[in-house]
Amino acid sequence: MLDYRIYTFLKLCDTMNYHKTAELLHMTQPAVTQHIHFLENEYGCKLFIYDGKMLKKTKEADKLESYARSAKYNEDVLKNQIKEKPLIELRIGATKTIGEYVIAKNVKSFFDTDNYALNLIVDNTEHLLFLLEHNKLDFAIIEGFFDKEKYNYALYKEESFVGVCSKTHSFAQKNVSFKDIFKETLIVREKGSGTREIFEQILYENNFTLDSFKKKICISSFEIIKKLLMAEKSISFVYESVANSDSNLSYFTIDNNIITREFNYVYLKNTDAKEIISLFENKMGINQK
């Protein structure tokens, strides 16, 4: 079992506020301070410092946090494994493209056996990584950018990233320039989404930003985006799986660029999450990488 003071440490990492940590853990603030001082003496280093009035983690605290979150994950897995006839629960996160258009049809395979339970959360990259850090997920399948130094990861698949519009749009099945697309109304996903981050990176690499567009609309739902693309003179940028999901949509390219990006399994370091990924792949009939 983890030392109870580690739980205090992790909660302080979440809140970065001694008073709020004490409230959430139903402790006094001096007790929280004592727990942190104990750990600092145990590890022989400072874990938190103040920069003015702002509390900040030290490099040593970052290392301890990474270890502690992995240790907590492993402890939770162990508790489940030592139960009599344990139910195998897969807690999976997926970004919206993957959750709604890549694996959705195959998730039904988990209804066929009684010893599997599946908890699937579909959300943007930023929130999935938060849930992963807080042991709410075994792993996440992510289309966007993430810190490859901070997490373990394995390739799920590669997929094309394309411009999309209605079949009646003047861009349909054509190659256009950046100058052409900036005249259009752009529909873009919300901040924190992998799709948006990737498109912003493409613009950045070509010395542009989202502000280069005449008009932009932010919508978090792919289904609404697709309906607007078909009803309005607008464009968006999505993965091929989304574009292929409706026969009324069409592709276009920019300056003959074929853009592909990775979908990755992402999980905490120093955990057995790769075994859960293998169960998922076997159950879904996915060839292991």
Backbone as JSON, one array per atom type, in Angstrom:
{
  "sequence": "MLDYRIYTFLKLCDTMNYHKTAELLHMTQPAVTQHIHFLENEYGCKLFIYDGKMLKKTKEADKLESYARSAKYNEDVLKNQIKEKPLIELRIGATKTIGEYVIAKNVKSFFDTDNYALNLIVDNTEHLLFLLEHNKLDFAIIEGFFDKEKYNYALYKEESFVGVCSKTHSFAQKNVSFKDIFKETLIVREKGSGTREIFEQILYENNFTLDSFKKKICISSFEIIKKLLMAEKSISFVYESVANSDSNLSYFTIDNNIITREFNYVYLKNTDAKEIISLFENKMGINQK",
  "N": [[0.84, -1.2, 0.0], [0.4, 2.26, -0.67], [2.07, 4.89, 1.05], [0.15, 6.93, 3.19], [0.73, 9.59, 3.14], [1.59, 10.09, 0.62], [-0.74, 10.25, -0.85], [-1.71, 12.68, 0.06], [0.29, 14.32, -0.98], [-0.15, 13.95, -3.77], [-2.68, 15.06, -4.03], [-2.11, 17.71, -3.41], [-0.5, 18.3, -5.56], [-2.46, 18.37, -7.49], [-4.12, 20.52, -6.71], [-2.4, 22.62, -6.04], [-2.47, 24.2, -3.8], [-2.39, 24.69, -0.43], [-4.44, 25.16, 1.47], [-6.81, 24.5, 0.07], [-6.28, 21.83, -0.48], [-6.29, 20.75, 2.09], [-9.0, 21.13, 2.75], [-10.27, 19.45, 0.87], [-9.33, 16.95, 1.62], [-10.27, 16.75, 4.12], [-8.73, 17.6, 6.29], [-6.53, 19.37, 8.56], [-4.79, 22.4, 7.67], [-2.13, 22.62, 8.75], [-1.62, 19.88, 9.09], [-1.46, 18.94, 6.47], [0.83, 20.3, 5.67], [2.69, 19.08, 7.38], [2.71, 16.47, 6.34], [3.87, 16.9, 3.83], [6.36, 17.94, 4.58], [7.38, 15.67, 5.84], [7.73, 13.93, 3.64], [9.58, 15.43, 2.19], [11.76, 15.31, 3.93], [12.14, 12.58, 3.89], [12.89, 12.07, 1.24], [14.91, 13.83, 0.94], [14.89, 16.39, -0.26], [13.52, 19.49, -1.56], [10.1, 19.79, -2.31], [8.1, 21.57, -2.98], [7.98, 25.02, -3.76], [7.7, 28.56, -3.2], [6.96, 31.05, -5.53], [6.92, 34.2, -5.3], [3.63, 34.67, -4.5], [2.78, 32.38, -5.57], [2.51, 28.89, -5.6], [4.81, 26.41, -6.54], [5.88, 23.38, -8.17], [8.89, 21.53, -7.64], [11.62, 20.2, -9.66], [12.2, 17.74, -8.59], [9.8, 17.12, -7.36], [8.17, 16.75, -9.59], [9.24, 14.37, -10.59], [8.69, 12.62, -8.46], [5.92, 12.75, -8.47], [5.27, 11.58, -10.95], [6.19, 8.96, -10.51], [4.58, 8.26, -8.28], [1.96, 8.39, -9.25], [1.99, 6.33, -11.12], [2.52, 4.22, -9.37], [0.19, 4.24, -7.83], [-1.68, 3.55, -9.77], [-0.82, 0.91, -10.35], [-1.3, -0.25, -7.86], [-4.1, -0.11, -7.71], [-4.77, -1.82, -9.81], [-3.74, -4.23, -8.81], [-5.4, -4.62, -6.55], [-7.79, -5.2, -7.82], [-7.1, -7.55, -9.16], [-6.66, -9.47, -7.16], [-9.09, -10.06, -6.18], [-11.75, -12.45, -5.77], [-12.47, -14.34, -8.58], [-12.16, -12.1, -10.51], [-13.66, -9.4, -12.31], [-12.74, -8.38, -15.49], [-11.94, -5.23, -16.15], [-11.82, -2.74, -18.54], [-10.64, 0.41, -18.81], [-10.93, 2.88, -20.87], [-9.84, 5.63, -22.81], [-10.66, 7.75, -25.54], [-9.96, 9.93, -28.21], [-12.18, 12.14, -30.02], [-12.45, 11.63, -32.83], [-11.43, 9.02, -33.02], [-12.94, 7.6, -31.1], [-15.59, 7.92, -32.01], [-15.6, 7.34, -34.73], [-13.72, 5.41, -35.47], [-13.31, 3.18, -33.65], [-15.84, 2.71, -32.73], [-17.77, 0.95, -33.91], [-16.75, -1.53, -33.3], [-16.79, -1.81, -30.58], [-18.93, -3.16, -29.61], [-18.2, -5.81, -29.38], [-17.45, -6.3, -26.81], [-19.73, -6.89, -25.45], [-20.2, -9.51, -25.74], [-19.08, -11.34, -23.96], [-19.06, -12.38, -20.53], [-17.09, -11.82, -18.67], [-15.8, -9.46, -19.13], [-15.66, -5.97, -18.68], [-16.35, -2.78, -19.93], [-15.33, 0.54, -19.94], [-15.67, 3.32, -21.61], [-14.49, 6.45, -22.44], [-15.05, 9.25, -24.31], [-13.42, 12.03, -25.39], [-11.7, 15.24, -25.54], [-8.14, 15.56, -26.25], [-6.69, 16.89, -24.21], [-8.28, 16.62, -21.86], [-8.42, 13.84, -21.63], [-5.77, 13.13, -21.08], [-5.54, 14.3, -18.6], [-7.33, 12.68, -17.13], [-5.99, 10.26, -17.38], [-3.65, 10.8, -15.94], [-4.76, 10.9, -13.42], [-5.47, 8.37, -12.77], [-7.89, 7.43, -13.79], [-8.19, 6.2, -16.14], [-7.0, 3.34, -17.99], [-5.58, 3.43, -20.34], [-5.26, 5.68, -23.13], [-6.42, 6.33, -26.43], [-5.06, 8.35, -28.68], [-5.25, 11.08, -30.93], [-3.96, 13.42, -31.12], [-1.29, 15.77, -30.21], [1.06, 14.94, -27.66], [3.09, 14.74, -24.7], [5.83, 12.99, -25.32], [7.94, 12.33, -23.76], [6.95, 12.18, -21.27], [5.0, 10.19, -21.13], [4.41, 6.65, -21.74], [4.01, 5.1, -24.93], [2.44, 3.65, -27.86], [2.14, 2.81, -31.29], [-1.03, 2.95, -32.74], [-2.38, 3.28, -35.25], [-1.86, 4.83, -38.48], [-3.23, 7.7, -40.08], [-4.78, 9.58, -42.7], [-4.96, 13.14, -42.81], [-7.27, 15.45, -43.73], [-8.63, 18.05, -45.89], [-12.03, 18.96, -45.79], [-15.28, 19.18, -47.25], [-18.56, 20.01, -48.56], [-20.05, 17.95, -51.16], [-20.87, 19.57, -53.17], [-19.37, 21.81, -53.0], [-16.99, 24.19, -54.26], [-14.39, 23.38, -53.84], [-14.37, 20.64, -53.86], [-12.84, 17.54, -54.41], [-10.52, 18.71, -55.39], [-7.27, 20.32, -55.74], [-6.09, 22.91, -53.81], [-4.88, 26.22, -52.89], [-3.22, 27.72, -50.01], [-3.93, 30.37, -49.99], [-6.39, 30.27, -51.21], [-8.03, 28.86, -49.33], [-8.24, 30.59, -47.19], [-10.18, 32.39, -47.8], [-12.49, 31.22, -47.18], [-15.13, 30.2, -44.87], [-14.14, 28.78, -41.92], [-14.65, 25.84, -40.06], [-13.85, 24.8, -36.93], [-12.54, 22.63, -34.38], [-12.83, 22.61, -30.71], [-10.56, 24.27, -28.37], [-7.89, 22.33, -27.1], [-8.54, 20.01, -28.36], [-7.32, 17.28, -30.35], [-7.54, 17.37, -33.14], [-7.78, 20.1, -33.74], [-5.32, 21.1, -32.72], [-3.48, 19.83, -34.41], [-4.16, 20.89, -36.91], [-3.61, 23.59, -36.42], [-0.86, 23.38, -36.08], [-0.06, 22.66, -38.67], [-0.74, 25.0, -40.03], [1.0, 26.77, -38.71], [3.49, 25.76, -39.53], [3.51, 26.66, -42.06], [3.62, 29.34, -41.81], [1.22, 30.62, -41.03], [-1.87, 31.38, -39.22], [-4.89, 30.6, -37.35], [-6.2, 32.97, -37.45], [-5.82, 33.85, -39.98], [-7.96, 33.2, -41.52], [-10.97, 34.27, -43.13], [-13.3, 34.0, -41.69], [-14.11, 32.17, -38.76], [-15.54, 29.37, -37.09], [-16.19, 27.8, -34.04], [-16.79, 24.56, -33.04], [-17.65, 21.75, -31.12], [-18.74, 19.28, -31.73], [-18.59, 16.65, -34.04], [-20.72, 15.71, -35.58], [-22.44, 17.91, -35.8], [-20.7, 19.61, -37.12], [-20.44, 18.25, -39.58], [-23.06, 18.46, -40.58], [-23.27, 21.23, -40.92], [-21.29, 21.66, -42.83], [-22.45, 20.46, -45.01], [-24.66, 22.03, -45.38], [-23.88, 24.67, -45.5], [-21.65, 27.11, -47.02], [-18.75, 26.24, -46.31], [-15.68, 25.04, -44.79], [-13.67, 22.39, -43.34], [-11.18, 20.65, -41.38], [-10.26, 17.4, -41.0], [-9.86, 13.97, -39.85], [-9.54, 11.2, -42.11], [-11.36, 9.15, -41.53], [-13.59, 10.47, -40.46], [-14.39, 12.05, -42.62], [-15.09, 10.05, -44.4], [-17.39, 9.09, -43.36], [-19.78, 10.06, -44.29], [-21.55, 10.2, -47.26], [-22.13, 12.54, -48.51], [-20.07, 14.25, -48.2], [-16.86, 15.57, -49.25], [-13.38, 15.41, -50.25], [-10.5, 17.64, -50.17], [-7.26, 18.87, -51.16], [-4.33, 20.69, -50.05], [-2.05, 22.54, -51.77], [-1.07, 20.17, -52.91], [-0.31, 18.56, -50.78], [0.0, 15.61, -48.95], [-1.1, 14.65, -45.95], [-0.33, 12.86, -43.11], [-1.0, 11.49, -39.9], [-0.28, 10.19, -36.6], [-2.2, 7.81, -34.7], [-2.13, 7.06, -31.37], [-1.65, 4.67, -28.72], [-1.63, 5.7, -25.43], [-0.13, 5.72, -22.26], [0.56, 5.48, -18.69], [3.93, 5.64, -17.5], [5.96, 2.92, -16.22], [3.96, 1.08, -15.55], [1.58, -1.67, -15.83], [-0.02, -1.3, -17.99], [0.24, -1.92, -20.67], [-0.45, -4.57, -20.9], [-3.2, -4.44, -20.61], [-3.79, -3.07, -22.91], [-3.11, -5.04, -24.77], [-5.13, -6.93, -24.23], [-7.31, -5.45, -25.07], [-6.7, -5.16, -27.83], [-6.76, -7.84, -28.66], [-9.4, -8.5, -28.14], [-10.72, -6.78, -29.83], [-9.88, -7.67, -32.23], [-7.57, -6.64, -33.39], [-4.51, -6.34, -35.08], [-1.53, -6.85, -33.39], [0.99, -4.43, -32.71]],
  "CA": [[0.0, 0.0, 0.0], [1.11, 3.53, -0.69], [2.04, 5.69, 2.27], [-0.98, 7.85, 3.13], [1.22, 10.94, 2.86], [1.69, 10.21, -0.84], [-2.05, 10.72, -1.33], [-1.73, 14.12, 0.33], [1.18, 14.93, -1.96], [-0.79, 13.95, -5.08], [-3.78, 16.03, -4.01], [-1.51, 19.04, -3.47], [-0.1, 18.48, -6.96], [-3.67, 18.71, -8.23], [-4.68, 21.83, -6.35], [-1.34, 23.6, -5.85], [-2.96, 25.11, -2.77], [-2.42, 23.95, 0.83], [-5.75, 25.31, 2.12], [-7.79, 23.73, -0.7], [-5.95, 20.41, -0.26], [-6.78, 20.4, 3.43], [-10.46, 21.04, 2.69], [-10.67, 18.28, 0.09], [-8.95, 15.73, 2.34], [-10.86, 16.86, 5.46], [-7.6, 17.69, 7.21], [-6.12, 20.75, 8.85], [-3.69, 22.83, 6.81], [-0.85, 22.2, 9.32], [-1.41, 18.45, 8.85], [-0.99, 18.82, 5.08], [2.22, 20.77, 5.69], [3.49, 18.04, 8.02], [2.86, 15.36, 5.4], [4.82, 17.31, 2.79], [7.67, 18.02, 5.22], [7.83, 14.29, 6.04], [8.21, 13.42, 2.36], [10.8, 16.16, 1.85], [12.83, 14.72, 4.75], [12.34, 11.2, 3.44], [13.58, 12.06, -0.06], [16.06, 14.72, 1.02], [14.8, 17.48, -1.26], [12.32, 20.33, -1.54], [9.1, 19.37, -3.29], [7.32, 22.74, -3.39], [8.55, 26.32, -3.42], [6.85, 29.69, -3.54], [7.47, 32.11, -6.4], [5.97, 35.22, -4.88], [2.53, 34.01, -3.81], [2.39, 31.2, -6.35], [3.16, 27.64, -5.24], [5.31, 25.69, -7.7], [6.55, 22.11, -7.93], [10.29, 21.43, -8.05], [11.89, 19.1, -10.59], [12.11, 16.51, -7.8], [8.37, 16.85, -7.17], [7.67, 16.21, -10.85], [9.67, 12.98, -10.67], [7.94, 11.86, -7.47], [4.52, 12.69, -8.92], [5.2, 10.58, -12.01], [6.32, 7.65, -9.87], [3.46, 8.02, -7.38], [0.75, 8.13, -10.03], [2.15, 4.98, -11.65], [2.39, 3.28, -8.26], [-1.23, 4.19, -7.46], [-2.33, 2.77, -10.82], [-0.48, -0.49, -10.14], [-1.98, -0.71, -6.66], [-5.5, -0.3, -8.05], [-4.84, -3.04, -10.62], [-3.52, -5.36, -7.91], [-6.6, -4.81, -5.74], [-8.78, -5.86, -8.66], [-6.64, -8.88, -9.54], [-6.69, -10.42, -6.06], [-10.46, -10.38, -5.87], [-12.17, -13.76, -6.24], [-13.06, -14.28, -9.92], [-12.29, -10.68, -10.83], [-14.16, -8.94, -13.6], [-11.7, -7.63, -16.18], [-12.49, -3.95, -16.57], [-10.95, -1.91, -19.35], [-11.01, 1.82, -18.71], [-10.28, 3.39, -22.07], [-10.19, 6.95, -23.31], [-10.41, 7.92, -26.97], [-10.33, 11.23, -28.74], [-13.49, 12.04, -30.66], [-12.36, 10.95, -34.12], [-11.21, 7.59, -32.8], [-14.06, 7.02, -30.36], [-16.86, 7.98, -32.72], [-15.53, 6.93, -36.14], [-12.73, 4.36, -35.73], [-13.53, 1.97, -32.85], [-17.23, 2.64, -32.22], [-18.49, -0.22, -34.41], [-16.17, -2.74, -32.73], [-16.95, -1.84, -29.13], [-19.99, -4.13, -29.28], [-17.6, -7.12, -29.1], [-17.33, -6.45, -25.36], [-21.0, -7.35, -24.92], [-20.34, -10.93, -26.02], [-18.57, -12.16, -22.87], [-19.49, -11.91, -19.22], [-15.97, -11.5, -17.78], [-15.22, -8.18, -19.51], [-16.44, -4.74, -18.52], [-15.7, -1.71, -20.69], [-15.69, 1.91, -19.64], [-15.07, 4.12, -22.68], [-14.72, 7.89, -22.35], [-14.67, 9.96, -25.54], [-13.24, 13.44, -25.03], [-10.54, 15.8, -26.24], [-6.83, 15.1, -25.8], [-6.31, 17.53, -22.95], [-9.0, 16.04, -20.73], [-8.05, 12.44, -21.51], [-4.48, 13.07, -20.4], [-5.83, 14.61, -17.19], [-7.91, 11.47, -16.54], [-4.92, 9.27, -17.32], [-2.79, 11.2, -14.83], [-5.47, 10.72, -12.16], [-5.82, 6.96, -12.64], [-9.27, 7.17, -14.18], [-8.09, 5.43, -17.38], [-5.84, 2.47, -18.15], [-4.85, 4.03, -21.45], [-6.07, 6.49, -24.05], [-6.01, 6.32, -27.84], [-5.03, 9.8, -28.9], [-4.9, 11.52, -32.27], [-3.27, 14.71, -31.06], [0.05, 15.85, -29.64], [1.23, 14.71, -26.23], [4.5, 14.76, -24.29], [6.33, 11.63, -25.45], [8.9, 12.09, -22.69], [6.21, 12.01, -20.01], [4.17, 9.0, -21.16], [4.7, 5.57, -22.67], [3.07, 5.11, -26.05], [2.64, 2.67, -28.93], [1.35, 3.2, -32.46], [-2.29, 2.24, -33.04], [-2.43, 3.29, -36.71], [-1.67, 6.14, -39.1], [-4.4, 8.05, -40.89], [-4.66, 10.84, -43.44], [-5.63, 14.33, -42.3], [-7.71, 16.01, -45.01], [-9.62, 19.11, -45.97], [-13.34, 18.37, -46.08], [-16.33, 20.13, -47.63], [-19.69, 19.31, -49.18], [-19.78, 17.49, -52.53], [-21.21, 20.64, -54.11], [-18.45, 22.93, -52.79], [-16.04, 24.38, -55.37], [-13.12, 22.72, -53.52], [-14.54, 19.19, -53.85], [-11.94, 16.73, -55.25], [-9.53, 19.58, -56.03], [-6.11, 20.8, -55.0], [-6.21, 24.37, -53.7], [-3.76, 26.86, -52.2], [-3.56, 28.34, -48.73], [-4.6, 31.63, -50.3], [-7.8, 29.95, -51.51], [-8.81, 28.43, -48.17], [-8.44, 31.68, -46.25], [-11.37, 33.11, -48.21], [-13.64, 30.42, -46.75], [-15.47, 30.08, -43.45], [-13.55, 27.57, -41.35], [-15.23, 25.25, -38.85], [-12.73, 24.2, -36.21], [-12.88, 22.05, -33.07], [-12.52, 23.43, -29.54], [-9.2, 24.21, -27.84], [-7.64, 21.09, -26.37], [-8.79, 18.85, -29.22], [-6.19, 16.9, -31.18], [-7.77, 17.82, -34.51], [-7.46, 21.53, -33.81], [-3.88, 21.28, -32.51], [-2.78, 19.38, -35.61], [-4.37, 21.87, -37.98], [-2.85, 24.79, -36.07], [0.55, 23.09, -36.35], [0.11, 22.73, -40.13], [-0.74, 26.43, -40.37], [2.24, 27.35, -38.17], [4.61, 25.34, -40.37], [3.43, 27.43, -43.31], [3.63, 30.75, -41.41], [-0.13, 31.14, -40.92], [-2.6, 31.04, -38.0], [-6.34, 30.56, -37.57], [-6.65, 34.34, -37.74], [-5.68, 34.11, -41.41], [-9.23, 32.93, -42.19], [-11.96, 35.34, -43.18], [-14.23, 33.75, -40.59], [-13.99, 30.82, -38.2], [-16.57, 28.96, -36.14], [-15.69, 26.73, -33.17], [-17.85, 23.61, -32.68], [-17.01, 20.56, -30.57], [-19.39, 18.06, -32.22], [-18.36, 16.32, -35.45], [-22.0, 15.56, -36.27], [-22.89, 19.25, -36.16], [-19.77, 20.11, -38.15], [-20.79, 17.63, -40.86], [-24.32, 19.04, -41.06], [-23.0, 22.59, -41.39], [-20.53, 21.56, -44.08], [-23.37, 20.1, -46.1], [-25.69, 23.05, -45.54], [-23.3, 26.0, -45.65], [-20.4, 27.21, -47.77], [-17.71, 26.25, -45.29], [-14.73, 23.94, -44.87], [-13.06, 22.0, -42.09], [-10.06, 19.73, -41.54], [-10.57, 16.26, -40.14], [-9.26, 12.72, -40.29], [-10.23, 10.53, -43.21], [-12.49, 8.37, -40.99], [-14.74, 11.36, -40.32], [-14.82, 12.43, -43.98], [-15.69, 8.87, -45.06], [-18.61, 8.67, -42.65], [-20.97, 10.59, -44.95], [-21.36, 10.24, -48.72], [-22.35, 13.9, -49.0], [-18.85, 15.01, -48.0], [-15.8, 15.35, -50.23], [-12.04, 15.83, -49.84], [-9.64, 18.48, -51.0], [-5.89, 18.96, -50.66], [-3.71, 22.02, -50.11], [-0.72, 22.53, -52.39], [-0.68, 18.78, -53.17], [0.25, 17.93, -49.59], [-0.66, 14.47, -48.33], [-0.74, 14.78, -44.54], [-0.71, 11.73, -42.26], [-0.67, 11.64, -38.49], [-0.38, 8.97, -35.81], [-3.09, 7.54, -33.58], [-1.27, 6.33, -30.44], [-1.99, 4.28, -27.36], [-0.84, 6.48, -24.47], [-0.35, 5.2, -20.92], [1.54, 5.91, -17.71], [5.17, 4.88, -17.41], [6.15, 2.01, -15.08], [2.72, 0.37, -15.22], [1.29, -2.84, -16.66], [-1.12, -0.94, -18.88], [0.43, -2.55, -21.98], [-1.2, -5.81, -20.87], [-4.6, -4.07, -20.86], [-3.85, -2.75, -24.34], [-3.12, -6.32, -25.48], [-6.48, -7.47, -24.09], [-8.17, -4.64, -25.96], [-6.4, -5.51, -29.22], [-7.24, -9.2, -28.93], [-10.86, -8.49, -28.12], [-11.18, -6.02, -30.99], [-9.38, -8.28, -33.45], [-6.57, -5.74, -33.96], [-3.19, -6.91, -35.16], [-0.64, -6.19, -32.46], [2.11, -3.73, -33.35]],
  "C": [[0.87, 1.25, 0.0], [1.01, 4.21, 0.67], [0.94, 6.75, 2.13], [-0.53, 9.28, 2.83], [1.42, 11.19, 1.37], [0.37, 10.71, -1.42], [-2.2, 12.22, -1.07], [-0.89, 14.86, -0.7], [0.5, 15.03, -3.33], [-1.94, 14.95, -5.13], [-3.25, 17.46, -4.07], [-0.99, 19.32, -4.88], [-1.29, 18.88, -7.82], [-4.1, 20.15, -7.98], [-3.66, 22.96, -6.35], [-1.77, 24.67, -4.86], [-3.13, 24.31, -1.48], [-3.81, 23.98, 1.47], [-6.79, 24.45, 1.41], [-7.55, 22.23, -0.53], [-6.49, 19.94, 1.08], [-8.3, 20.23, 3.43], [-10.9, 19.75, 1.99], [-10.39, 16.98, 0.83], [-9.5, 15.72, 3.77], [-9.76, 16.81, 6.53], [-7.4, 19.15, 7.58], [-4.97, 21.11, 7.92], [-2.33, 22.48, 7.4], [-0.56, 20.72, 9.1], [-0.91, 18.2, 7.43], [0.49, 19.21, 5.01], [3.14, 19.72, 6.3], [3.73, 16.87, 7.09], [3.91, 15.69, 4.33], [6.23, 17.39, 3.37], [8.24, 16.63, 5.47], [8.43, 13.75, 4.74], [9.5, 14.13, 1.93], [11.99, 15.64, 2.66], [13.17, 13.31, 4.27], [13.17, 11.15, 2.16], [14.76, 13.04, -0.11], [16.06, 15.84, 0.0], [13.55, 18.3, -1.01], [11.38, 19.85, -2.63], [8.29, 20.55, -3.82], [8.04, 24.01, -2.94], [7.55, 27.41, -3.81], [7.61, 30.64, -4.45], [6.53, 33.29, -6.21], [4.89, 34.55, -4.05], [2.09, 32.73, -4.5], [3.2, 29.97, -5.94], [3.57, 26.9, -6.51], [5.98, 24.38, -7.28], [8.02, 22.22, -8.36], [10.44, 20.29, -9.06], [11.77, 17.76, -9.86], [10.65, 16.12, -7.56], [7.76, 16.26, -8.43], [8.02, 14.73, -10.97], [8.87, 12.11, -9.69], [6.49, 11.71, -7.9], [4.35, 11.61, -9.99], [5.26, 9.17, -11.43], [5.06, 7.31, -9.06], [2.18, 7.7, -8.14], [0.82, 6.73, -10.65], [1.96, 3.94, -10.56], [0.93, 3.14, -7.83], [-2.01, 3.38, -8.49], [-2.09, 1.28, -10.6], [-1.18, -1.06, -8.91], [-3.46, -0.97, -6.94], [-5.7, -1.57, -8.87], [-4.69, -4.27, -9.74], [-4.76, -5.65, -7.07], [-7.67, -5.54, -6.53], [-8.39, -7.3, -8.96], [-6.78, -9.9, -8.41], [-8.12, -10.7, -5.57], [-10.8, -11.77, -6.41], [-12.92, -13.61, -7.56], [-13.25, -12.83, -10.37], [-12.87, -10.44, -12.21], [-13.08, -8.09, -14.24], [-12.31, -6.36, -16.75], [-11.45, -3.17, -17.36], [-11.47, -0.48, -19.3], [-10.23, 2.57, -19.8], [-10.76, 4.8, -22.38], [-9.88, 7.0, -24.8], [-10.78, 9.33, -27.38], [-11.52, 11.06, -29.68], [-13.46, 11.35, -32.02], [-12.3, 9.45, -33.92], [-12.41, 6.95, -32.14], [-15.34, 6.93, -31.17], [-16.8, 7.39, -34.13], [-14.55, 5.79, -36.43], [-13.06, 3.08, -34.95], [-14.98, 1.75, -32.44], [-17.94, 1.36, -32.65], [-17.99, -1.51, -33.77], [-16.37, -2.89, -31.23], [-18.0, -2.87, -28.72], [-19.44, -5.51, -28.97], [-17.48, -7.37, -27.6], [-18.64, -6.88, -24.7], [-21.15, -8.86, -25.02], [-19.87, -11.84, -24.9], [-18.88, -11.53, -21.53], [-18.33, -11.43, -18.35], [-15.27, -10.2, -18.14], [-16.2, -7.05, -19.19], [-15.66, -3.62, -19.21], [-16.24, -0.37, -20.25], [-14.94, 2.79, -20.64], [-15.47, 5.58, -22.52], [-14.19, 8.54, -23.62], [-14.6, 11.44, -25.22], [-12.03, 13.97, -25.79], [-9.24, 15.37, -25.56], [-6.48, 15.62, -24.42], [-6.98, 16.87, -21.75], [-8.65, 14.57, -20.55], [-6.71, 12.27, -20.79], [-4.63, 13.39, -18.92], [-6.38, 13.37, -16.49], [-6.87, 10.37, -16.4], [-4.01, 9.54, -16.13], [-3.44, 10.9, -13.47], [-6.07, 9.32, -12.03], [-7.29, 6.65, -12.91], [-9.33, 6.34, -15.47], [-6.89, 4.5, -17.32], [-4.95, 2.99, -19.28], [-5.82, 4.87, -22.27], [-5.52, 6.31, -25.46], [-6.19, 7.74, -28.34], [-4.56, 10.13, -30.31], [-4.01, 12.76, -32.25], [-1.87, 14.61, -30.49], [0.01, 15.55, -28.16], [2.72, 14.65, -25.95], [5.05, 13.33, -24.3], [7.44, 11.31, -24.45], [8.18, 11.73, -21.38], [5.46, 10.69, -19.95], [4.82, 7.9, -22.0], [3.65, 5.6, -23.78], [3.43, 4.03, -27.06], [1.7, 3.04, -30.07], [0.11, 2.32, -32.59], [-2.46, 2.14, -34.56], [-2.06, 4.69, -37.19], [-2.87, 6.42, -39.98], [-4.18, 9.42, -41.54], [-5.49, 11.92, -42.78], [-5.97, 15.18, -43.51], [-8.58, 17.25, -44.83], [-10.94, 18.48, -46.36], [-14.36, 19.47, -46.34], [-17.5, 19.33, -48.2], [-19.32, 18.91, -50.62], [-20.06, 18.58, -53.56], [-20.29, 21.86, -53.97], [-17.44, 23.0, -53.94], [-14.7, 23.7, -55.12], [-13.18, 21.2, -53.71], [-13.64, 18.5, -54.89], [-10.88, 17.57, -55.95], [-8.32, 19.81, -55.13], [-6.17, 22.31, -55.0], [-4.99, 24.91, -52.96], [-4.21, 27.38, -50.84], [-4.32, 29.64, -48.96], [-6.08, 31.4, -50.57], [-8.6, 29.65, -50.24], [-9.11, 29.57, -47.21], [-9.64, 32.55, -46.61], [-12.64, 32.44, -47.7], [-13.92, 30.58, -45.25], [-14.95, 28.75, -42.95], [-14.34, 27.12, -40.12], [-14.12, 24.46, -38.17], [-13.2, 23.67, -34.87], [-12.43, 22.96, -31.94], [-11.05, 23.3, -29.14], [-9.04, 22.96, -26.98], [-7.89, 19.85, -27.19], [-7.57, 18.57, -30.08], [-6.32, 17.42, -32.6], [-7.38, 19.28, -34.67], [-5.95, 21.76, -33.69], [-3.08, 20.91, -33.75], [-2.95, 20.39, -36.73], [-3.61, 23.17, -37.69], [-1.36, 24.59, -36.32], [0.85, 23.16, -37.84], [0.16, 24.19, -40.58], [0.56, 27.08, -39.94], [3.44, 27.01, -39.06], [4.65, 26.08, -41.7], [3.29, 28.93, -43.04], [2.25, 31.4, -41.43], [-0.7, 30.79, -39.54], [-4.08, 30.95, -38.34], [-6.89, 31.95, -37.89], [-6.5, 34.71, -39.21], [-7.0, 33.91, -42.16], [-10.17, 34.12, -42.1], [-12.91, 35.22, -41.99], [-14.01, 32.34, -40.08], [-15.06, 30.6, -37.15], [-16.03, 27.77, -35.36], [-16.86, 25.86, -32.72], [-17.19, 22.31, -32.23], [-17.56, 19.25, -31.14], [-19.12, 17.84, -33.71], [-19.68, 16.21, -36.22], [-22.56, 16.92, -36.68], [-22.0, 19.84, -37.24], [-20.16, 19.55, -39.52], [-22.07, 18.23, -41.43], [-24.11, 20.45, -41.6], [-22.21, 22.59, -42.7], [-21.45, 21.27, -45.26], [-24.38, 21.2, -46.38], [-25.13, 24.43, -45.87], [-22.05, 25.96, -46.53], [-19.27, 27.36, -46.76], [-16.81, 25.03, -45.48], [-14.26, 23.58, -43.46], [-11.9, 21.07, -42.41], [-10.2, 18.63, -40.51], [-9.76, 15.05, -40.61], [-10.16, 12.03, -41.31], [-11.45, 9.73, -42.72], [-13.75, 9.21, -40.86], [-15.28, 11.71, -41.7], [-15.52, 11.28, -44.68], [-17.02, 8.48, -44.46], [-19.89, 9.2, -43.29], [-20.7, 10.77, -46.44], [-21.58, 11.63, -49.3], [-21.14, 14.81, -48.81], [-17.8, 14.65, -49.04], [-14.48, 15.87, -49.66], [-11.52, 16.97, -50.7], [-8.26, 18.52, -50.36], [-5.39, 20.39, -50.78], [-2.31, 21.88, -50.66], [-0.16, 21.11, -52.55], [-0.04, 18.08, -51.98], [-0.62, 16.77, -49.12], [-0.2, 14.41, -46.89], [-1.23, 13.55, -43.78], [-0.24, 11.99, -40.84], [-0.91, 10.31, -37.77], [-1.58, 8.99, -34.87], [-2.26, 6.66, -32.64], [-2.01, 5.87, -29.2], [-1.07, 5.08, -26.44], [-1.17, 5.98, -23.06], [0.78, 5.63, -19.99], [2.78, 5.03, -17.75], [5.16, 4.0, -16.16], [4.86, 1.38, -14.6], [2.56, -0.83, -16.15], [0.18, -2.56, -17.66], [-0.99, -1.59, -20.26], [-0.32, -3.89, -22.05], [-2.69, -5.55, -21.13], [-4.78, -3.73, -22.33], [-3.9, -4.04, -25.16], [-4.48, -7.0, -25.39], [-7.44, -6.76, -25.03], [-7.95, -5.03, -27.41], [-6.93, -6.9, -29.57], [-8.75, -9.24, -29.02], [-11.43, -7.79, -29.35], [-10.73, -6.63, -32.31], [-8.39, -7.4, -34.17], [-5.24, -6.45, -33.99], [-2.26, -6.15, -34.23], [0.54, -5.6, -33.2], [3.41, -4.3, -32.86]]
}
